[in-house]
Amino acid sequence: MPSLVIKNLPPEIHRRLKAEAVKNHRSMTKQAIAELETGLLHIKPIRDFKPYKIDFKINDAWLNAAKRWGRK
């Protein structure tokens, strides 16, 4: 069976994983696997799409106008 080593795990993530493992009467490894399964099984795949093609050139003036419009 494949294995995974996680280095430099942030302390807060480690603390929460440990707390969940204790709450669920699991080892930290089993809890990490359960969390990964739960998270990954609920991800919907991105459907294929065709890139949007524009019929004009993007230049500095257009880009600056778009930035100004977005800041309103």
mmCIF file as gemmi writes it, N, C-alpha and C atoms, coordinates in Angstrom:
data_model
loop_
_atom_site.group_PDB
_atom_site.id
_atom_site.type_symbol
_atom_site.label_atom_id
_atom_site.label_alt_id
_atom_site.label_comp_id
_atom_site.label_asym_id
_atom_site.label_entity_id
_atom_site.label_seq_id
_atom_site.pdbx_PDB_ins_code
_atom_site.Cartn_x
_atom_site.Cartn_y
_atom_site.Cartn_z
_atom_site.occupancy
_atom_site.B_iso_or_equiv
_atom_site.pdbx_formal_charge
_atom_site.auth_seq_id
_atom_site.auth_asym_id
_atom_site.pdbx_PDB_model_num
ATOM 1 N N . MET Axp A 1 ? 0.847 -1.171 0 1 0 ? 1 A 1
ATOM 2 C CA . MET Axp A 1 ? 0 0 0 1 0 ? 1 A 1
ATOM 3 C C . MET Axp A 1 ? 0.897 1.24 0 1 0 ? 1 A 1
ATOM 4 N N . PRO Axp A 2 ? 0.559 2.24 -0.81 1 0 ? 2 A 1
ATOM 5 C CA . PRO Axp A 2 ? 1.366 3.464 -0.853 1 0 ? 2 A 1
ATOM 6 C C . PRO Axp A 2 ? 1.344 4.19 0.493 1 0 ? 2 A 1
ATOM 7 N N . SER Axp A 3 ? 2.371 4.962 0.734 1 0 ? 3 A 1
ATOM 8 C CA . SER Axp A 3 ? 2.429 5.73 1.978 1 0 ? 3 A 1
ATOM 9 C C . SER Axp A 3 ? 2.701 7.191 1.653 1 0 ? 3 A 1
ATOM 10 N N . LEU Axp A 4 ? 2.492 8.035 2.644 1 0 ? 4 A 1
ATOM 11 C CA . LEU Axp A 4 ? 2.659 9.468 2.479 1 0 ? 4 A 1
ATOM 12 C C . LEU Axp A 4 ? 3.308 10.02 3.742 1 0 ? 4 A 1
ATOM 13 N N . VAL Axp A 5 ? 4.309 10.861 3.57 1 0 ? 5 A 1
ATOM 14 C CA . VAL Axp A 5 ? 4.95 11.536 4.695 1 0 ? 5 A 1
ATOM 15 C C . VAL Axp A 5 ? 4.666 13.024 4.533 1 0 ? 5 A 1
ATOM 16 N N . ILE Axp A 6 ? 4.17 13.642 5.582 1 0 ? 6 A 1
ATOM 17 C CA . ILE Axp A 6 ? 3.888 15.077 5.546 1 0 ? 6 A 1
ATOM 18 C C . ILE Axp A 6 ? 4.907 15.768 6.439 1 0 ? 6 A 1
ATOM 19 N N . LYS Axp A 7 ? 5.703 16.638 5.84 1 0 ? 7 A 1
ATOM 20 C CA . LYS Axp A 7 ? 6.716 17.376 6.596 1 0 ? 7 A 1
ATOM 21 C C . LYS Axp A 7 ? 6.236 18.805 6.811 1 0 ? 7 A 1
ATOM 22 N N . ASN Axp A 8 ? 6.725 19.41 7.856 1 0 ? 8 A 1
ATOM 23 C CA . ASN Axp A 8 ? 6.437 20.814 8.18 1 0 ? 8 A 1
ATOM 24 C C . ASN Axp A 8 ? 4.94 21.08 8.318 1 0 ? 8 A 1
ATOM 25 N N . LEU Axp A 9 ? 4.233 20.176 8.974 1 0 ? 9 A 1
ATOM 26 C CA . LEU Axp A 9 ? 2.806 20.346 9.231 1 0 ? 9 A 1
ATOM 27 C C . LEU Axp A 9 ? 2.625 21.509 10.202 1 0 ? 9 A 1
ATOM 28 N N . PRO Axp A 10 ? 1.796 22.482 9.853 1 0 ? 10 A 1
ATOM 29 C CA . PRO Axp A 10 ? 1.594 23.611 10.762 1 0 ? 10 A 1
ATOM 30 C C . PRO Axp A 10 ? 1.07 23.126 12.122 1 0 ? 10 A 1
ATOM 31 N N . PRO Axp A 11 ? 1.537 23.74 13.206 1 0 ? 11 A 1
ATOM 32 C CA . PRO Axp A 11 ? 1.136 23.304 14.547 1 0 ? 11 A 1
ATOM 33 C C . PRO Axp A 11 ? -0.381 23.28 14.758 1 0 ? 11 A 1
ATOM 34 N N . GLU Axp A 12 ? -1.083 24.247 14.215 1 0 ? 12 A 1
ATOM 35 C CA . GLU Axp A 12 ? -2.542 24.299 14.385 1 0 ? 12 A 1
ATOM 36 C C . GLU Axp A 12 ? -3.218 23.105 13.711 1 0 ? 12 A 1
ATOM 37 N N . ILE Axp A 13 ? -2.75 22.733 12.524 1 0 ? 13 A 1
ATOM 38 C CA . ILE Axp A 13 ? -3.301 21.572 11.824 1 0 ? 13 A 1
ATOM 39 C C . ILE Axp A 13 ? -2.999 20.307 12.623 1 0 ? 13 A 1
ATOM 40 N N . HIS Axp A 14 ? -1.787 20.196 13.145 1 0 ? 14 A 1
ATOM 41 C CA . HIS Axp A 14 ? -1.404 19.034 13.956 1 0 ? 14 A 1
ATOM 42 C C . HIS Axp A 14 ? -2.295 18.936 15.194 1 0 ? 14 A 1
ATOM 43 N N . ARG Axp A 15 ? -2.507 20.057 15.859 1 0 ? 15 A 1
ATOM 44 C CA . ARG Axp A 15 ? -3.332 20.076 17.064 1 0 ? 15 A 1
ATOM 45 C C . ARG Axp A 15 ? -4.763 19.647 16.756 1 0 ? 15 A 1
ATOM 46 N N . ARG Axp A 16 ? -5.322 20.19 15.67 1 0 ? 16 A 1
ATOM 47 C CA . ARG Axp A 16 ? -6.708 19.851 15.318 1 0 ? 16 A 1
ATOM 48 C C . ARG Axp A 16 ? -6.839 18.397 14.893 1 0 ? 16 A 1
ATOM 49 N N . LEU Axp A 17 ? -5.864 17.9 14.146 1 0 ? 17 A 1
ATOM 50 C CA . LEU Axp A 17 ? -5.886 16.502 13.727 1 0 ? 17 A 1
ATOM 51 C C . LEU Axp A 17 ? -5.807 15.581 14.948 1 0 ? 17 A 1
ATOM 52 N N . LYS Axp A 18 ? -4.952 15.931 15.887 1 0 ? 18 A 1
ATOM 53 C CA . LYS Axp A 18 ? -4.807 15.124 17.097 1 0 ? 18 A 1
ATOM 54 C C . LYS Axp A 18 ? -6.102 15.136 17.912 1 0 ? 18 A 1
ATOM 55 N N . ALA Axp A 19 ? -6.721 16.303 18.031 1 0 ? 19 A 1
ATOM 56 C CA . ALA Axp A 19 ? -7.98 16.412 18.778 1 0 ? 19 A 1
ATOM 57 C C . ALA Axp A 19 ? -9.083 15.582 18.122 1 0 ? 19 A 1
ATOM 58 N N . GLU Axp A 20 ? -9.178 15.641 16.801 1 0 ? 20 A 1
ATOM 59 C CA . GLU Axp A 20 ? -10.184 14.842 16.091 1 0 ? 20 A 1
ATOM 60 C C . GLU Axp A 20 ? -9.912 13.354 16.244 1 0 ? 20 A 1
ATOM 61 N N . ALA Axp A 21 ? -8.648 12.97 16.211 1 0 ? 21 A 1
ATOM 62 C CA . ALA Axp A 21 ? -8.287 11.559 16.369 1 0 ? 21 A 1
ATOM 63 C C . ALA Axp A 21 ? -8.701 11.055 17.749 1 0 ? 21 A 1
ATOM 64 N N . VAL Axp A 22 ? -8.451 11.841 18.778 1 0 ? 22 A 1
ATOM 65 C CA . VAL Axp A 22 ? -8.847 11.453 20.138 1 0 ? 22 A 1
ATOM 66 C C . VAL Axp A 22 ? -10.366 11.352 20.228 1 0 ? 22 A 1
ATOM 67 N N . LYS Axp A 23 ? -11.05 12.345 19.675 1 0 ? 23 A 1
ATOM 68 C CA . LYS Axp A 23 ? -12.516 12.368 19.724 1 0 ? 23 A 1
ATOM 69 C C . LYS Axp A 23 ? -13.126 11.149 19.026 1 0 ? 23 A 1
ATOM 70 N N . ASN Axp A 24 ? -12.504 10.706 17.931 1 0 ? 24 A 1
ATOM 71 C CA . ASN Axp A 24 ? -13.027 9.587 17.142 1 0 ? 24 A 1
ATOM 72 C C . ASN Axp A 24 ? -12.369 8.251 17.481 1 0 ? 24 A 1
ATOM 73 N N . HIS Axp A 25 ? -11.55 8.228 18.524 1 0 ? 25 A 1
ATOM 74 C CA . HIS Axp A 25 ? -10.861 6.999 18.962 1 0 ? 25 A 1
ATOM 75 C C . HIS Axp A 25 ? -10.059 6.377 17.822 1 0 ? 25 A 1
ATOM 76 N N . ARG Axp A 26 ? -9.287 7.218 17.13 1 0 ? 26 A 1
ATOM 77 C CA . ARG Axp A 26 ? -8.444 6.77 16.02 1 0 ? 26 A 1
ATOM 78 C C . ARG Axp A 26 ? -7.014 7.211 16.272 1 0 ? 26 A 1
ATOM 79 N N . SER Axp A 27 ? -6.104 6.558 15.563 1 0 ? 27 A 1
ATOM 80 C CA . SER Axp A 27 ? -4.73 7.054 15.554 1 0 ? 27 A 1
ATOM 81 C C . SER Axp A 27 ? -4.705 8.295 14.665 1 0 ? 27 A 1
ATOM 82 N N . MET Axp A 28 ? -3.656 9.07 14.782 1 0 ? 28 A 1
ATOM 83 C CA . MET Axp A 28 ? -3.556 10.258 13.927 1 0 ? 28 A 1
ATOM 84 C C . MET Axp A 28 ? -3.468 9.859 12.462 1 0 ? 28 A 1
ATOM 85 N N . THR Axp A 29 ? -2.81 8.746 12.169 1 0 ? 29 A 1
ATOM 86 C CA . THR Axp A 29 ? -2.703 8.285 10.785 1 0 ? 29 A 1
ATOM 87 C C . THR Axp A 29 ? -4.073 7.935 10.229 1 0 ? 29 A 1
ATOM 88 N N . LYS Axp A 30 ? -4.857 7.171 11.011 1 0 ? 30 A 1
ATOM 89 C CA . LYS Axp A 30 ? -6.2 6.789 10.545 1 0 ? 30 A 1
ATOM 90 C C . LYS Axp A 30 ? -7.098 8.017 10.413 1 0 ? 30 A 1
ATOM 91 N N . GLN Axp A 31 ? -6.943 8.977 11.311 1 0 ? 31 A 1
ATOM 92 C CA . GLN Axp A 31 ? -7.741 10.194 11.222 1 0 ? 31 A 1
ATOM 93 C C . GLN Axp A 31 ? -7.354 11.003 9.992 1 0 ? 31 A 1
ATOM 94 N N . ALA Axp A 32 ? -6.061 11.08 9.698 1 0 ? 32 A 1
ATOM 95 C CA . ALA Axp A 32 ? -5.608 11.804 8.503 1 0 ? 32 A 1
ATOM 96 C C . ALA Axp A 32 ? -6.167 11.15 7.249 1 0 ? 32 A 1
ATOM 97 N N . ILE Axp A 33 ? -6.171 9.816 7.203 1 0 ? 33 A 1
ATOM 98 C CA . ILE Axp A 33 ? -6.728 9.108 6.046 1 0 ? 33 A 1
ATOM 99 C C . ILE Axp A 33 ? -8.221 9.396 5.93 1 0 ? 33 A 1
ATOM 100 N N . ALA Axp A 34 ? -8.937 9.365 7.051 1 0 ? 34 A 1
ATOM 101 C CA . ALA Axp A 34 ? -10.375 9.649 7.031 1 0 ? 34 A 1
ATOM 102 C C . ALA Axp A 34 ? -10.645 11.067 6.539 1 0 ? 34 A 1
ATOM 103 N N . GLU Axp A 35 ? -9.855 12.022 7.003 1 0 ? 35 A 1
ATOM 104 C CA . GLU Axp A 35 ? -10.033 13.418 6.575 1 0 ? 35 A 1
ATOM 105 C C . GLU Axp A 35 ? -9.751 13.578 5.086 1 0 ? 35 A 1
ATOM 106 N N . LEU Axp A 36 ? -8.7 12.936 4.599 1 0 ? 36 A 1
ATOM 107 C CA . LEU Axp A 36 ? -8.382 13.004 3.17 1 0 ? 36 A 1
ATOM 108 C C . LEU Axp A 36 ? -9.491 12.374 2.334 1 0 ? 36 A 1
ATOM 109 N N . GLU Axp A 37 ? -9.982 11.215 2.765 1 0 ? 37 A 1
ATOM 110 C CA . GLU Axp A 37 ? -11.065 10.564 2.031 1 0 ? 37 A 1
ATOM 111 C C . GLU Axp A 37 ? -12.296 11.451 1.988 1 0 ? 37 A 1
ATOM 112 N N . THR Axp A 38 ? -12.669 12.006 3.129 1 0 ? 38 A 1
ATOM 113 C CA . THR Axp A 38 ? -13.845 12.871 3.19 1 0 ? 38 A 1
ATOM 114 C C . THR Axp A 38 ? -13.68 14.077 2.274 1 0 ? 38 A 1
ATOM 115 N N . GLY Axp A 39 ? -12.533 14.703 2.339 1 0 ? 39 A 1
ATOM 116 C CA . GLY Axp A 39 ? -12.304 15.893 1.519 1 0 ? 39 A 1
ATOM 117 C C . GLY Axp A 39 ? -12.22 15.592 0.04 1 0 ? 39 A 1
ATOM 118 N N . LEU Axp A 40 ? -11.507 14.546 -0.318 1 0 ? 40 A 1
ATOM 119 C CA . LEU Axp A 40 ? -11.282 14.259 -1.735 1 0 ? 40 A 1
ATOM 120 C C . LEU Axp A 40 ? -12.49 13.641 -2.418 1 0 ? 40 A 1
ATOM 121 N N . LEU Axp A 41 ? -13.305 12.916 -1.682 1 0 ? 41 A 1
ATOM 122 C CA . LEU Axp A 41 ? -14.464 12.278 -2.298 1 0 ? 41 A 1
ATOM 123 C C . LEU Axp A 41 ? -15.587 13.267 -2.587 1 0 ? 41 A 1
ATOM 124 N N . HIS Axp A 42 ? -15.528 14.442 -1.974 1 0 ? 42 A 1
ATOM 125 C CA . HIS Axp A 42 ? -16.58 15.432 -2.196 1 0 ? 42 A 1
ATOM 126 C C . HIS Axp A 42 ? -16.192 16.502 -3.217 1 0 ? 42 A 1
ATOM 127 N N . ILE Axp A 43 ? -15.019 16.371 -3.795 1 0 ? 43 A 1
ATOM 128 C CA . ILE Axp A 43 ? -14.584 17.332 -4.806 1 0 ? 43 A 1
ATOM 129 C C . ILE Axp A 43 ? -15.19 16.937 -6.144 1 0 ? 43 A 1
ATOM 130 N N . LYS Axp A 44 ? -15.876 17.885 -6.752 1 0 ? 44 A 1
ATOM 131 C CA . LYS Axp A 44 ? -16.445 17.624 -8.071 1 0 ? 44 A 1
ATOM 132 C C . LYS Axp A 44 ? -15.389 17.942 -9.125 1 0 ? 44 A 1
ATOM 133 N N . PRO Axp A 45 ? -15.201 17.045 -10.084 1 0 ? 45 A 1
ATOM 134 C CA . PRO Axp A 45 ? -14.204 17.327 -11.119 1 0 ? 45 A 1
ATOM 135 C C . PRO Axp A 45 ? -14.625 18.521 -11.978 1 0 ? 45 A 1
ATOM 136 N N . ILE Axp A 46 ? -13.643 19.256 -12.419 1 0 ? 46 A 1
ATOM 137 C CA . ILE Axp A 46 ? -13.907 20.395 -13.302 1 0 ? 46 A 1
ATOM 138 C C . ILE Axp A 46 ? -14.168 19.852 -14.691 1 0 ? 46 A 1
ATOM 139 N N . ARG Axp A 47 ? -15.278 20.261 -15.257 1 0 ? 47 A 1
ATOM 140 C CA . ARG Axp A 47 ? -15.596 19.756 -16.592 1 0 ? 47 A 1
ATOM 141 C C . ARG Axp A 47 ? -14.704 20.433 -17.622 1 0 ? 47 A 1
ATOM 142 N N . ASP Axp A 48 ? -14.49 19.724 -18.694 1 0 ? 48 A 1
ATOM 143 C CA . ASP Axp A 48 ? -13.667 20.286 -19.762 1 0 ? 48 A 1
ATOM 144 C C . ASP Axp A 48 ? -14.375 21.488 -20.37 1 0 ? 48 A 1
ATOM 145 N N . PHE Axp A 49 ? -13.629 22.471 -20.723 1 0 ? 49 A 1
ATOM 146 C CA . PHE Axp A 49 ? -14.2 23.637 -21.366 1 0 ? 49 A 1
ATOM 147 C C . PHE Axp A 49 ? -13.225 24.158 -22.404 1 0 ? 49 A 1
ATOM 148 N N . LYS Axp A 50 ? -13.775 24.849 -23.363 1 0 ? 50 A 1
ATOM 149 C CA . LYS Axp A 50 ? -12.941 25.45 -24.394 1 0 ? 50 A 1
ATOM 150 C C . LYS Axp A 50 ? -12.52 26.838 -23.921 1 0 ? 50 A 1
ATOM 151 N N . PRO Axp A 51 ? -11.287 27.201 -24.143 1 0 ? 51 A 1
ATOM 152 C CA . PRO Axp A 51 ? -10.849 28.543 -23.754 1 0 ? 51 A 1
ATOM 153 C C . PRO Axp A 51 ? -11.654 29.612 -24.487 1 0 ? 51 A 1
ATOM 154 N N . TYR Axp A 52 ? -11.954 30.689 -23.787 1 0 ? 52 A 1
ATOM 155 C CA . TYR Axp A 52 ? -12.685 31.792 -24.39 1 0 ? 52 A 1
ATOM 156 C C . TYR Axp A 52 ? -11.729 32.588 -25.264 1 0 ? 52 A 1
ATOM 157 N N . LYS Axp A 53 ? -12.129 32.814 -26.49 1 0 ? 53 A 1
ATOM 158 C CA . LYS Axp A 53 ? -11.286 33.58 -27.408 1 0 ? 53 A 1
ATOM 159 C C . LYS Axp A 53 ? -11.893 34.966 -27.597 1 0 ? 53 A 1
ATOM 160 N N . ILE Axp A 54 ? -11.049 35.968 -27.465 1 0 ? 54 A 1
ATOM 161 C CA . ILE Axp A 54 ? -11.511 37.338 -27.638 1 0 ? 54 A 1
ATOM 162 C C . ILE Axp A 54 ? -11.119 37.824 -29.023 1 0 ? 54 A 1
ATOM 163 N N . ASP Axp A 55 ? -11.88 38.796 -29.503 1 0 ? 55 A 1
ATOM 164 C CA . ASP Axp A 55 ? -11.62 39.299 -30.853 1 0 ? 55 A 1
ATOM 165 C C . ASP Axp A 55 ? -10.952 40.678 -30.838 1 0 ? 55 A 1
ATOM 166 N N . PHE Axp A 56 ? -10.244 40.991 -29.771 1 0 ? 56 A 1
ATOM 167 C CA . PHE Axp A 56 ? -9.513 42.251 -29.709 1 0 ? 56 A 1
ATOM 168 C C . PHE Axp A 56 ? -8.22 42.033 -28.938 1 0 ? 56 A 1
ATOM 169 N N . LYS Axp A 57 ? -7.322 42.96 -29.087 1 0 ? 57 A 1
ATOM 170 C CA . LYS Axp A 57 ? -6.032 42.882 -28.403 1 0 ? 57 A 1
ATOM 171 C C . LYS Axp A 57 ? -6.139 43.587 -27.053 1 0 ? 57 A 1
ATOM 172 N N . ILE Axp A 58 ? -5.503 43.014 -26.077 1 0 ? 58 A 1
ATOM 173 C CA . ILE Axp A 58 ? -5.452 43.648 -24.763 1 0 ? 58 A 1
ATOM 174 C C . ILE Axp A 58 ? -4.176 44.476 -24.704 1 0 ? 58 A 1
ATOM 175 N N . ASN Axp A 59 ? -4.362 45.783 -24.509 1 0 ? 59 A 1
ATOM 176 C CA . ASN Axp A 59 ? -3.205 46.673 -24.412 1 0 ? 59 A 1
ATOM 177 C C . ASN Axp A 59 ? -3.233 47.377 -23.052 1 0 ? 59 A 1
ATOM 178 N N . ASP Axp A 60 ? -2.259 48.219 -22.799 1 0 ? 60 A 1
ATOM 179 C CA . ASP Axp A 60 ? -2.168 48.889 -21.502 1 0 ? 60 A 1
ATOM 180 C C . ASP Axp A 60 ? -3.393 49.748 -21.207 1 0 ? 60 A 1
ATOM 181 N N . ALA Axp A 61 ? -3.893 50.453 -22.204 1 0 ? 61 A 1
ATOM 182 C CA . ALA Axp A 61 ? -5.05 51.32 -21.991 1 0 ? 61 A 1
ATOM 183 C C . ALA Axp A 61 ? -6.266 50.493 -21.582 1 0 ? 61 A 1
ATOM 184 N N . TRP Axp A 62 ? -6.497 49.386 -22.283 1 0 ? 62 A 1
ATOM 185 C CA . TRP Axp A 62 ? -7.643 48.53 -21.963 1 0 ? 62 A 1
ATOM 186 C C . TRP Axp A 62 ? -7.493 47.938 -20.564 1 0 ? 62 A 1
ATOM 187 N N . LEU Axp A 63 ? -6.297 47.479 -20.237 1 0 ? 63 A 1
ATOM 188 C CA . LEU Axp A 63 ? -6.047 46.871 -18.937 1 0 ? 63 A 1
ATOM 189 C C . LEU Axp A 63 ? -6.232 47.883 -17.809 1 0 ? 63 A 1
ATOM 190 N N . ASN Axp A 64 ? -5.733 49.093 -17.973 1 0 ? 64 A 1
ATOM 191 C CA . ASN Axp A 64 ? -5.902 50.135 -16.956 1 0 ? 64 A 1
ATOM 192 C C . ASN Axp A 64 ? -7.366 50.507 -16.786 1 0 ? 64 A 1
ATOM 193 N N . ALA Axp A 65 ? -8.112 50.582 -17.882 1 0 ? 65 A 1
ATOM 194 C CA . ALA Axp A 65 ? -9.546 50.875 -17.803 1 0 ? 65 A 1
ATOM 195 C C . ALA Axp A 65 ? -10.277 49.755 -17.063 1 0 ? 65 A 1
ATOM 196 N N . ALA Axp A 66 ? -9.907 48.521 -17.329 1 0 ? 66 A 1
ATOM 197 C CA . ALA Axp A 66 ? -10.538 47.386 -16.65 1 0 ? 66 A 1
ATOM 198 C C . ALA Axp A 66 ? -10.242 47.424 -15.151 1 0 ? 66 A 1
ATOM 199 N N . LYS Axp A 67 ? -9.021 47.777 -14.777 1 0 ? 67 A 1
ATOM 200 C CA . LYS Axp A 67 ? -8.67 47.869 -13.359 1 0 ? 67 A 1
ATOM 201 C C . LYS Axp A 67 ? -9.462 48.982 -12.68 1 0 ? 67 A 1
ATOM 202 N N . ARG Axp A 68 ? -9.583 50.137 -13.35 1 0 ? 68 A 1
ATOM 203 C CA . ARG Axp A 68 ? -10.355 51.24 -12.779 1 0 ? 68 A 1
ATOM 204 C C . ARG Axp A 68 ? -11.816 50.836 -12.617 1 0 ? 68 A 1
ATOM 205 N N . TRP Axp A 69 ? -12.369 50.139 -13.62 1 0 ? 69 A 1
ATOM 206 C CA . TRP Axp A 69 ? -13.757 49.693 -13.563 1 0 ? 69 A 1
ATOM 207 C C . TRP Axp A 69 ? -13.957 48.706 -12.411 1 0 ? 69 A 1
ATOM 208 N N . GLY Axp A 70 ? -13.009 47.818 -12.211 1 0 ? 70 A 1
ATOM 209 C CA . GLY Axp A 70 ? -13.117 46.828 -11.147 1 0 ? 70 A 1
ATOM 210 C C . GLY Axp A 70 ? -13.009 47.41 -9.752 1 0 ? 70 A 1
ATOM 211 N N . ARG Axp A 71 ? -12.421 48.586 -9.627 1 0 ? 71 A 1
ATOM 212 C CA . ARG Axp A 71 ? -12.245 49.217 -8.316 1 0 ? 71 A 1
ATOM 213 C C . ARG Axp A 71 ? -13.432 50.08 -7.924 1 0 ? 71 A 1
ATOM 214 N N . LYS Axp A 72 ? -14.374 50.267 -8.819 1 0 ? 72 A 1
ATOM 215 C CA . LYS Axp A 72 ? -15.547 51.109 -8.505 1 0 ? 72 A 1
ATOM 216 C C . LYS Axp A 72 ? -16.48 50.41 -7.56 1 0 ? 72 A 1
